[in-house]
Structures are given as structure tokens and as C-alpha cells.
Amino acid sequence: MSHFSQIKTQIRSLPALQSALTDLGLPWQSGSQEVRGFRGQTETAQVVIPQENGYDIGFRWNGTEYELVADLEFWRQAWSVERFLNKVSQRYAYHAVLQSASEQGFQVQTEEQQADGSVKLVLQRWRS
């Protein structure tokens, strides 16, 4: 029997999550929507990634973080669930750092993609 799974994340910023999904080329929809599951079951989420098989992936705010909500038996992504979350988390962290830096008056001076896949950012803030 199939059912929804909830997977905890460390994702707390909706704009950074949306930017991460866009970076990964994932089509997403925002706003409180239904995530479709087995036999018409639904869960409400704030970000929904529709899948071609009619079953969705969602990110739902649980009061602390955006948790991934999906019927994992119908997972149809290019990556496994673990790899998917790793990729989303990496891009999320990148955007969360940029968002926080910008709020504190920093600007990106340089950005370099490293051989291991990490990103090196050099930030700068001018004071008068």
C-alpha cells in the first residue's frame, strides 16, 4: 500500500528553495496546492513539483522547515530521493548564503566552481 512520506530538511527560506529548484531545472508551482498521491490521496504543500506520472513532490512548511512530501513509490525523478535532496540542499545553501549576505550589505566579488562541485564565494562590503 502506498502512502505519503515526510522527509525533514534544513530548508527554511522559501525564495532560496524556489531558486534552488529553478537552478536544477525542475518545474515548480508556488502557493498552497495539493500534492497528488496514490488513489487520490492529497497533502497540501507550499511548493509542488508535478511529475509526468500524475503524482507530485511537494515541500510543506511544518512550522520549522520545509519538509519534502511525496508518495515515494511513485518517485520519477532523474535522481534517487537522497541524491535529489542533496542537490536541492546544495543549491539551497548557495542561495541562502547570497540572500543573507545581501541583507547584511555584502556583494559577491568573485564566484568559482571548484573541482569537487563546491562553490567558492568571495563577498565584499564597503563601509563609509
C-alpha positions in Angstrom: 0.0 0.0 0.0 1.3 3.4 -0.9 1.3 6.5 1.3 2.9 9.9 1.7 6.3 10.2 3.3 7.6 13.3 5.0 11.3 13.9 5.0 12.8 16.5 7.2 15.2 19.1 5.7 17.1 22.2 6.9 15.3 24.4 4.3 13.7 27.5 5.9 13.7 30.2 3.2 11.0 29.8 0.5 12.8 32.1 -2.0 16.1 30.2 -1.7 14.2 26.9 -2.1 12.5 28.2 -5.3 15.8 29.5 -6.7 17.4 26.1 -6.0 14.6 24.2 -7.8 14.9 26.6 -10.8 18.7 26.1 -10.9 18.2 22.4 -11.1 15.7 22.8 -14.0 12.8 21.5 -12.0 9.3 22.8 -12.9 7.7 24.0 -9.7 4.5 25.7 -8.7 4.1 28.0 -5.7 1.3 28.7 -3.4 -0.8 26.4 -1.2 -1.6 23.4 -3.5 -2.4 19.8 -3.3 0.3 17.2 -3.8 -1.3 14.2 -5.6 -0.7 10.7 -4.3 -1.9 7.1 -4.5 -5.7 6.6 -5.0 -6.5 10.3 -5.0 -4.8 11.0 -1.6 -3.5 14.5 -1.3 -1.4 16.6 1.0 -1.1 20.4 1.0 2.3 22.0 0.3 3.6 25.4 -0.5 5.8 24.3 -3.4 4.8 21.5 -5.8 6.8 19.7 -8.4 4.4 17.9 -10.8 5.7 14.6 -12.2 4.6 13.2 -15.6 3.1 10.2 -13.9 0.4 12.3 -12.1 2.0 12.0 -8.7 3.7 15.1 -7.2 6.5 16.1 -5.0 5.9 18.8 -2.5 7.7 21.0 0.0 5.4 21.7 3.0 6.1 24.2 5.8 5.8 22.3 9.2 6.3 25.4 11.4 10.1 25.0 11.4 11.2 24.0 8.0 10.0 22.9 4.5 9.8 19.1 4.6 9.6 17.0 1.4 6.2 15.3 1.0 5.8 12.6 -1.6 4.4 9.2 -2.3 7.9 7.6 -2.8 6.5 4.5 -4.6 5.8 6.9 -7.5 9.1 8.8 -7.4 10.0 9.5 -11.0 13.0 11.9 -11.0 16.4 11.5 -12.6 17.9 11.2 -9.2 17.2 9.0 -6.2 15.4 10.7 -3.3 18.6 11.0 -1.4 20.5 12.5 -4.4 17.6 14.8 -5.2 17.7 16.2 -1.6 21.4 16.6 -1.7 21.3 18.5 -4.9 18.4 20.7 -3.7 20.1 21.3 -0.4 23.4 22.3 -2.0 21.7 24.8 -4.3 19.5 26.0 -1.4 22.6 26.7 0.7 24.1 28.7 -2.1 21.0 30.9 -2.4 20.6 31.2 1.4 24.1 32.5 1.7 23.6 35.0 -1.0 20.3 36.1 0.5 21.8 36.5 4.0 24.9 38.3 2.6 22.8 40.7 0.6 20.7 41.5 3.7 23.9 42.4 5.6 25.1 44.6 2.8 27.6 42.2 1.1 28.1 41.8 -2.6 29.6 38.9 -4.5 33.1 39.9 -5.7 34.0 36.5 -7.2 32.4 33.1 -7.6 34.3 30.0 -8.6 33.1 26.4 -9.2 35.5 24.0 -7.6 36.6 20.7 -9.0 34.7 18.9 -6.1 31.4 20.6 -7.1 31.5 23.2 -4.3 31.3 26.9 -5.0 33.8 29.4 -3.6 32.3 32.8 -3.0 34.3 35.9 -2.1 32.0 38.6 -0.6 32.7 42.3 -0.1 31.1 45.0 1.9 32.1 48.7 1.7 31.7 50.9 4.7 31.8 54.6 4.6 
